[in-house]
Amino acid sequence: MTRLVMKFGGTSVAGPERIRAAARLVAAEAEKGAQVAVVVSAMAGETDRLLALASGFGGGLGDSETDAALAAGEQVSAALMALALGELGLKARSFLGWQAGVRTDGPPGASRIAGLDAAPVLAAMRAGEIPVLAGYQGVDAAGRVRTLGRGGTDLSAVALAAALDAQCDIYTDVDGVYTTDPRIEPRARRIDAISYDEMLELAAQGAKVLQTRSAEMAKARGVKLRVLSSFAEPGKAEGTMVTDAGLIAERRIVSGVAYARDQARISALGASDRPQAAAALFGALADAEVGVDMIVQTRARDAGTANIEFTVDRKDLPKALKAAEGAKAAAGAREIGHETGLAKVSIVGLGLNRRADVARILFEALGEKAIEVKVIATSEIKISALIDNDAVERAVRALHAAYGLDGE
């Protein structure tokens, strides 16, 4: 008998009617004969509400008691989903993270899944029950509740699917992965199938369909993913399959255009060009738990010196600057500077490394719209450009058209 994990995000369980609609989707899969497990997020807006309550008492992200409060949102959703399935005549049982053996490590608010003992969930499935797991949570070695960060329910679902050797269907408010954000480019198209690597890059570059860590785990564990709309009638959603590149019959050079607003650029000017200097700088940033994205090092005018530039999320700028200033002497930098009001636009595709003209097309498309490229970063399947925030929409539309993503 096939096994299927169905994950429902916050908009899919936003209220009683949405929960009942999701329950009908679960019932339809169960009627086909699949052994189904469900993973749910908190209702839309609930995590923010709980965080605001905790903040009123001096709590905040990264605080153990705040984690305990935030985990309550998924607990409510799991219980209500189990009740909704019961209304449809199905046997269902809710599980909190600790009841499903979800073990975590790492700090409160940003923990990682260290292991998942699927035995309790399997026992429920064999007893004819549909287990409903509260996502986004687990317990650490000391038995304290820990949450997995924004989008962590995706990670819970993929981890459960890996433990059950099941496919994982991610239900959200969009009907799949698109070539870009349809709110910016109405001609964006749904992609039928996309590789793990492309999905991982799109998620990392700003696409919000899947959490980055869930895409990483799906690739590492070989979990087939499907992204579907919970707003479609049972059996009507087509969605996007995320799978191994070798299983995709037809691949475009560029699969999609992603973007991320509110980026900041930090410059360490006149730093030593020795590798130890960069190591000191980025070591300090790592110790401060600052995620660094685009990195460029160029020669400075003085012999033996270099300018090191990198980008961070705007919200991380204060602690990034503090860390960089702390490492300034060790890096031999003359000055630490920064710039805000920036955004990142990226093209992603497995065919990028096979075409020499991909970069030319990008620069031509942005140049025609008078969009300045401040920093460029590349990999085998991605090219990212740092631009002004107010140019994002023009850049996305220009690149979407330039790489032929507008057409059928």
VEXDREN-2710 file (C-alpha; in Angstrom, 1 decimal):
% VEXDREN-2710
k/r/px/py/pz
1/MET/0.0/0.0/0.0
2/THR/1.4/3.4/-1.0
3/ARG/2.0/6.0/1.7
4/LEU/1.5/9.7/1.3
5/VAL/2.3/12.6/3.6
6/MET/0.0/15.6/3.0
7/LYS/1.2/19.0/4.4
8/PHE/-1.1/22.0/4.7
9/GLY/0.2/25.5/5.3
10/GLY/-1.3/28.3/7.2
11/THR/-3.6/29.6/4.5
12/SER/-4.8/26.1/3.9
13/VAL/-6.0/25.8/7.5
14/ALA/-6.8/29.5/8.1
15/GLY/-10.3/28.8/9.5
16/PRO/-13.0/26.2/10.0
17/GLU/-14.0/26.1/6.3
18/ARG/-10.4/25.9/5.1
19/ILE/-9.7/23.1/7.6
20/ARG/-12.8/21.2/6.4
21/ALA/-11.7/21.7/2.7
22/ALA/-8.3/20.3/3.5
23/ALA/-9.9/17.3/5.3
24/ARG/-11.9/16.6/2.2
25/LEU/-8.6/16.4/0.2
26/VAL/-7.2/14.0/2.8
27/ALA/-10.4/11.9/2.6
28/ALA/-10.1/11.7/-1.2
29/GLU/-6.6/10.3/-1.0
30/ALA/-7.6/7.8/1.7
31/GLU/-10.5/6.6/-0.5
32/LYS/-8.0/5.8/-3.2
33/GLY/-6.4/3.3/-0.8
34/ALA/-3.3/5.3/0.2
35/GLN/-2.0/5.2/3.8
36/VAL/-2.1/8.9/4.6
37/ALA/-0.4/11.0/7.2
38/VAL/-1.0/14.7/7.6
39/VAL/1.2/17.6/8.8
40/VAL/-0.2/21.0/9.5
41/SER/1.0/24.5/10.2
42/ALA/-0.6/27.0/12.5
43/MET/-3.6/28.9/11.1
44/ALA/-2.6/31.9/9.0
45/GLY/-1.5/34.8/11.3
46/GLU/-1.5/32.7/14.5
47/THR/2.3/32.4/14.8
48/ASP/2.6/36.2/14.5
49/ARG/-0.1/36.6/17.1
50/LEU/1.6/34.3/19.5
51/LEU/4.9/36.0/18.9
52/ALA/3.4/39.4/19.7
53/LEU/1.9/38.0/22.9
54/ALA/5.3/36.6/24.0
55/SER/7.0/39.9/23.0
56/GLY/4.6/41.7/25.4
57/PHE/6.2/39.7/28.2
58/GLY/9.8/40.3/27.2
59/GLY/10.0/37.1/25.0
60/GLY/11.2/36.9/21.5
61/LEU/12.6/34.6/18.8
62/GLY/15.5/32.6/20.2
63/ASP/13.8/32.3/23.6
64/SER/12.8/28.9/25.0
65/GLU/9.5/30.1/26.5
66/THR/8.6/31.8/23.2
67/ASP/9.2/28.5/21.4
68/ALA/6.8/26.8/23.8
69/ALA/4.2/29.5/23.0
70/LEU/4.7/29.4/19.2
71/ALA/4.4/25.6/19.1
72/ALA/0.8/25.9/20.4
73/GLY/-0.4/27.2/17.1
74/GLU/0.3/23.9/15.3
75/GLN/-1.1/22.0/18.2
76/VAL/-4.5/23.7/17.7
77/SER/-4.4/23.0/14.0
78/ALA/-3.6/19.4/14.4
79/ALA/-6.4/18.8/16.8
80/LEU/-8.9/20.6/14.7
81/MET/-7.8/18.7/11.6
82/ALA/-8.3/15.4/13.4
83/LEU/-11.8/16.5/14.5
84/ALA/-12.6/17.5/10.9
85/LEU/-11.5/14.1/9.6
86/GLY/-13.7/12.6/12.3
87/GLU/-16.7/14.5/10.9
88/LEU/-16.1/12.8/7.6
89/GLY/-16.2/9.4/9.3
90/LEU/-12.4/8.8/9.3
91/LYS/-10.4/7.7/12.3
92/ALA/-7.7/10.3/13.0
93/ARG/-5.4/11.2/15.8
94/SER/-3.3/14.3/16.4
95/PHE/0.4/14.1/17.4
96/LEU/2.6/16.8/18.8
97/GLY/6.3/16.8/17.8
98/TRP/7.5/15.0/20.8
99/GLN/4.8/12.3/20.5
100/ALA/6.0/11.6/17.0
101/GLY/9.6/11.3/18.1
102/VAL/10.8/14.5/16.4
103/ARG/14.2/15.2/17.9
104/THR/15.9/18.6/17.4
105/ASP/19.2/20.3/17.9
106/GLY/20.2/23.9/17.5
107/PRO/18.9/27.1/19.1
108/PRO/15.3/28.0/20.0
109/GLY/13.5/29.4/17.0
110/ALA/15.9/27.9/14.4
111/SER/16.4/24.3/15.4
112/ARG/17.1/21.5/13.0
113/ILE/15.6/18.0/12.9
114/ALA/18.2/15.6/14.3
115/GLY/16.0/12.5/14.0
116/LEU/12.4/11.3/13.8
117/ASP/11.2/8.0/15.2
118/ALA/8.2/7.2/13.0
119/ALA/7.1/4.1/15.1
120/PRO/4.2/5.9/16.8
121/VAL/2.9/7.3/13.5
122/LEU/3.3/3.9/11.8
123/ALA/1.4/2.2/14.6
124/ALA/-1.5/4.6/14.1
125/MET/-1.5/4.1/10.4
126/ARG/-1.5/0.3/10.8
127/ALA/-4.4/0.7/13.2
128/GLY/-6.4/2.4/10.5
129/GLU/-6.0/5.9/11.9
130/ILE/-4.8/9.0/10.0
131/PRO/-2.1/10.6/12.1
132/VAL/-2.1/14.4/12.1
133/LEU/1.3/15.8/13.1
134/ALA/1.7/19.3/14.4
135/GLY/4.6/20.6/12.2
136/TYR/7.3/23.2/13.0
137/GLN/8.3/21.6/16.3
138/GLY/10.2/18.9/18.1
139/VAL/12.1/18.5/21.4
140/ASP/15.7/18.8/22.2
141/ALA/18.0/16.5/24.2
142/ALA/16.7/18.1/27.4
143/GLY/13.1/17.5/26.5
144/ARG/12.4/21.2/25.8
145/VAL/10.0/22.2/22.9
146/ARG/11.9/23.7/20.0
147/THR/10.6/25.2/16.8
148/LEU/12.2/25.0/13.3
149/GLY/12.0/28.5/12.0
150/ARG/9.8/30.1/9.4
151/GLY/8.4/27.5/7.0
152/GLY/9.5/24.7/9.4
153/THR/6.3/22.7/8.8
154/ASP/7.7/21.9/5.3
155/LEU/10.7/20.4/7.0
156/SER/8.5/18.4/9.4
157/ALA/6.6/17.0/6.4
158/VAL/9.7/16.0/4.4
159/ALA/11.3/14.4/7.5
160/LEU/8.1/12.4/8.1
161/ALA/7.9/11.3/4.5
162/ALA/11.5/10.2/4.5
163/ALA/10.9/8.2/7.7
164/LEU/7.8/6.6/6.2
165/ASP/9.3/6.1/2.7
166/ALA/6.4/8.1/1.3
167/GLN/5.7/10.8/-1.2
168/CYS/5.2/14.3/0.2
169/ASP/2.5/16.6/-1.1
170/ILE/2.8/20.2/-0.1
171/TYR/-0.5/22.0/-0.2
172/THR/-0.5/25.8/-0.3
173/ASP/-2.4/28.7/-1.8
174/VAL/-0.7/28.4/-5.2
175/ASP/-1.1/25.6/-7.7
176/GLY/2.5/24.8/-8.1
177/VAL/5.9/26.3/-8.8
178/TYR/5.9/29.2/-11.3
179/THR/8.5/30.5/-13.6
180/THR/8.3/33.7/-11.5
181/ASP/6.0/35.5/-9.1
182/PRO/2.6/35.8/-11.0
183/ARG/1.9/39.0/-9.0
184/ILE/4.8/40.7/-10.8
185/GLU/4.6/38.9/-14.2
186/PRO/1.0/37.8/-15.2
187/ARG/2.5/35.6/-18.0
188/ALA/4.3/33.4/-15.5
189/ARG/3.6/29.8/-16.1
190/ARG/3.3/26.8/-13.8
191/ILE/6.2/24.4/-14.1
192/ASP/5.1/20.7/-14.4
193/ALA/8.3/19.3/-13.0
194/ILE/11.5/20.8/-11.6
195/SER/14.7/19.3/-10.2
196/TYR/15.7/19.3/-6.6
197/ASP/18.7/21.5/-7.3
198/GLU/16.5/24.1/-9.2
199/MET/13.9/24.1/-6.5
200/LEU/16.6/24.5/-3.8
201/GLU/18.1/27.5/-5.7
202/LEU/14.7/29.1/-6.3
203/ALA/13.9/28.7/-2.6
204/ALA/17.3/30.1/-1.6
205/GLN/17.0/33.1/-4.0
206/GLY/13.6/34.2/-2.7
207/ALA/10.9/32.0/-4.1
208/LYS/8.5/31.3/-1.1
209/VAL/6.9/28.1/-2.2
210/LEU/9.1/25.8/-0.2
211/GLN/11.4/26.3/2.8
212/THR/15.1/25.9/1.7
213/ARG/16.0/23.3/4.3
214/SER/13.0/21.1/3.3
215/ALA/14.3/21.1/-0.3
216/GLU/17.7/20.2/0.9
217/MET/16.4/17.3/2.9
218/ALA/14.1/16.1/0.1
219/LYS/17.1/15.9/-2.2
220/ALA/19.3/14.2/0.4
221/ARG/16.7/11.6/1.3
222/GLY/15.2/11.2/-2.2
223/VAL/11.7/12.3/-1.2
224/LYS/9.5/13.0/-4.1
225/LEU/7.6/16.3/-3.6
226/ARG/4.5/17.7/-5.2
227/VAL/3.4/21.3/-4.7
228/LEU/-0.4/21.7/-5.0
229/SER/-3.2/24.1/-4.3
230/SER/-5.5/23.3/-1.4
231/PHE/-8.1/25.5/-3.0
232/ALA/-8.7/23.1/-5.9
233/GLU/-11.4/20.4/-5.7
234/PRO/-10.2/16.9/-4.8
235/GLY/-8.5/15.3/-7.8
236/LYS/-8.4/18.5/-9.8
237/ALA/-5.0/19.9/-8.8
238/GLU/-2.1/19.2/-11.1
239/GLY/0.7/21.0/-9.3
240/THR/4.5/20.8/-9.8
241/MET/6.6/17.6/-9.1
242/VAL/10.0/18.2/-7.5
243/THR/12.2/15.2/-8.4
244/ASP/15.5/14.0/-9.7
245/ALA/16.7/15.9/-12.8
246/GLY/17.1/12.6/-14.7
247/LEU/13.4/12.0/-14.5
248/ILE/12.4/15.2/-16.2
249/ALA/11.9/14.7/-19.9
250/GLU/12.2/18.3/-21.1
251/ARG/14.3/20.9/-19.5
252/ARG/14.6/24.6/-20.3
253/ILE/17.9/26.5/-20.1
254/VAL/16.3/28.8/-17.5
255/SER/13.5/27.4/-15.3
256/GLY/12.6/30.5/-13.3
257/VAL/13.4/34.0/-12.1
258/ALA/13.4/34.6/-8.4
259/TYR/13.9/37.7/-6.3
260/ALA/14.6/38.9/-2.8
261/ARG/14.0/42.4/-1.6
262/ASP/15.6/44.2/1.3
263/GLN/19.2/43.2/0.9
264/ALA/22.2/45.0/2.3
265/ARG/25.7/45.2/1.0
266/ILE/28.7/45.4/3.4
267/SER/32.2/46.3/2.2
268/ALA/35.5/45.6/3.9
269/LEU/37.7/48.1/2.1
270/GLY/41.5/47.7/2.0
271/ALA/41.6/44.4/3.7
272/SER/44.6/42.1/3.5
273/ASP/44.5/39.8/0.5
274/ARG/45.7/36.9/2.6
275/PRO/43.1/34.1/2.9
276/GLN/43.3/34.4/6.7
277/ALA/41.8/37.9/6.5
278/ALA/38.7/36.7/4.8
279/ALA/38.5/33.7/7.2
280/ALA/38.6/36.1/10.2
281/LEU/35.8/38.3/8.7
282/PHE/33.5/35.4/7.8
283/GLY/34.3/33.5/10.9
284/ALA/33.0/36.5/12.9
285/LEU/29.9/36.6/10.9
286/ALA/29.3/32.9/11.4
287/ASP/29.8/33.2/15.1
288/ALA/27.1/35.9/15.0
289/GLU/24.8/33.6/13.1
290/VAL/24.6/35.9/10.1
291/GLY/23.7/34.3/6.8
292/VAL/26.0/35.7/4.0
293/ASP/24.9/35.5/0.4
294/MET/26.8/37.1/-2.5
295/ILE/30.6/37.4/-1.9
296/VAL/33.0/39.3/-4.2
297/GLN/36.7/40.0/-3.6
298/THR/38.6/42.4/-5.8
299/ARG/42.1/43.8/-5.7
300/ALA/42.4/47.2/-4.0
301/ARG/44.8/49.9/-5.2
302/ASP/47.5/49.2/-2.7
303/ALA/49.6/46.1/-3.1
304/GLY/48.7/43.2/-0.8
305/THR/45.2/44.5/-0.2
306/ALA/41.7/43.6/-1.4
307/ASN/38.1/44.9/-1.1
308/ILE/35.7/42.2/0.1
309/GLU/32.0/42.7/-0.5
310/PHE/29.1/40.5/0.6
311/THR/25.3/40.8/1.0
312/VAL/23.0/40.0/4.0
313/ASP/19.3/40.3/4.6
314/ARG/18.5/43.9/5.7
315/LYS/17.1/42.6/9.0
316/ASP/20.6/41.1/9.8
317/LEU/22.5/44.3/9.0
318/PRO/23.0/45.6/12.6
319/LYS/24.6/42.4/13.9
320/ALA/26.5/41.9/10.6
321/LEU/28.0/45.3/11.0
322/LYS/28.9/44.7/14.6
323/ALA/30.6/41.4/13.7
324/ALA/32.4/43.0/10.7
325/GLU/33.7/45.9/12.9
326/GLY/34.9/43.4/15.5
327/ALA/36.9/41.5/12.8
328/LYS/38.1/44.7/11.1
329/ALA/41.6/44.6/12.7
330/ALA/42.1/40.9/12.1
331/ALA/41.1/41.3/8.5
332/GLY/43.4/44.3/8.1
333/ALA/40.5/46.4/6.7
334/ARG/40.8/50.1/6.4
335/GLU/37.1/50.7/6.6
336/ILE/33.7/48.9/6.9
337/GLY/31.0/50.4/4.8
338/HIS/27.5/49.4/3.9
339/GLU/24.6/50.1/1.5
340/THR/20.9/49.4/1.9
341/GLY/17.9/49.7/-0.4
342/LEU/19.0/46.8/-2.5
343/ALA/17.5/43.6/-3.9
344/LYS/18.6/40.4/-5.6
345/VAL/17.2/39.0/-8.8
346/SER/18.3/35.5/-9.9
347/ILE/17.8/33.2/-12.9
348/VAL/17.9/29.5/-12.2
349/GLY/18.2/26.5/-14.5
350/LEU/20.1/23.3/-15.1
351/GLY/21.0/24.5/-18.6
352/LEU/23.0/27.6/-17.6
353/ASN/26.4/25.9/-17.7
354/ARG/25.8/24.7/-21.3
355/ARG/25.2/28.1/-22.8
356/ALA/27.9/30.8/-23.1
357/ASP/25.4/33.5/-23.9
358/VAL/23.3/33.2/-20.7
359/ALA/25.2/36.0/-18.9
360/ARG/25.1/38.2/-22.0
361/ILE/21.3/37.9/-22.2
362/LEU/21.1/38.9/-18.5
363/PHE/23.2/42.0/-18.9
364/GLU/21.5/43.0/-22.1
365/ALA/18.0/42.6/-20.6
366/LEU/18.9/44.7/-17.5
367/GLY/20.8/47.2/-19.6
368/GLU/17.9/47.9/-21.9
369/LYS/15.8/48.8/-18.8
370/ALA/18.6/51.0/-17.4
371/ILE/19.0/48.8/-14.4
372/GLU/22.5/49.0/-12.7
373/VAL/24.1/45.7/-11.6
374/LYS/26.1/46.3/-8.5
375/VAL/27.3/42.8/-7.7
376/ILE/27.1/39.5/-9.7
377/ALA/27.4/36.0/-8.4
378/THR/27.2/32.7/-10.3
379/SER/27.0/29.0/-9.8
380/GLU/26.5/26.1/-12.2
381/ILE/22.7/26.6/-12.1
382/LYS/22.3/30.2/-10.9
383/ILE/23.2/33.8/-11.8
384/SER/22.3/36.5/-9.3
385/ALA/22.5/40.2/-9.7
386/LEU/22.3/42.8/-6.9
387/ILE/20.2/45.8/-8.0
388/ASP/18.2/48.7/-6.5
389/ASN/15.1/47.7/-4.6
390/ASP/12.9/49.9/-6.8
391/ALA/14.0/48.1/-10.0
392/VAL/12.9/44.6/-8.9
393/GLU/9.7/44.4/-10.8
394/ARG/11.2/45.8/-14.0
395/ALA/14.1/43.3/-13.7
396/VAL/11.9/40.3/-13.1
397/ARG/9.7/41.1/-16.2
398/ALA/12.7/41.8/-18.4
399/LEU/14.5/38.6/-17.5
400/HIS/11.3/36.5/-17.7
401/ALA/10.8/37.7/-21.3
402/ALA/14.5/37.6/-22.3
403/TYR/14.8/33.9/-21.5
404/GLY/11.6/32.9/-23.3
405/LEU/9.6/32.1/-20.2
406/ASP/6.6/34.1/-21.3
407/GLY/5.8/31.6/-24.1
408/GLU/3.9/28.4/-23.9
END
